[in-house]
Amino acid sequence: MAEQNNADVLSVVTQIVSEESGVAAKDITRDTTFAQDLDVDSLGLLTIATQVEERFDVALDDSLIPTLPTVGALVDLVTSKKA
């Protein structure tokens, strides 16, 4: 069940990241980095995080957001908050 949940979160986060970064969702994986691969700065990452919070009805610690290196790290954070 947790694996499916994680896959669902990844799918939604990927879509949000795609819309914010302009990179096709099919090119975004758990290992995709925000700064290097997507050229998303800290403000863009906060925008993504806000959309993720609204979509999943979770509260993410704003101080953690800029430290997230990859899409997978954001997915893991959201999954842990949903548990």
Buried (B, 14 or more C-beta within 10 A) or exposed (E): EEEEEBEBBBEBBBBBBBEBBEBEEEEBEBEBBBBEBBEBEEEBBBBBBBBBBEBBEBEBEEEEBBEBEBBBBBBBBBBEBBE
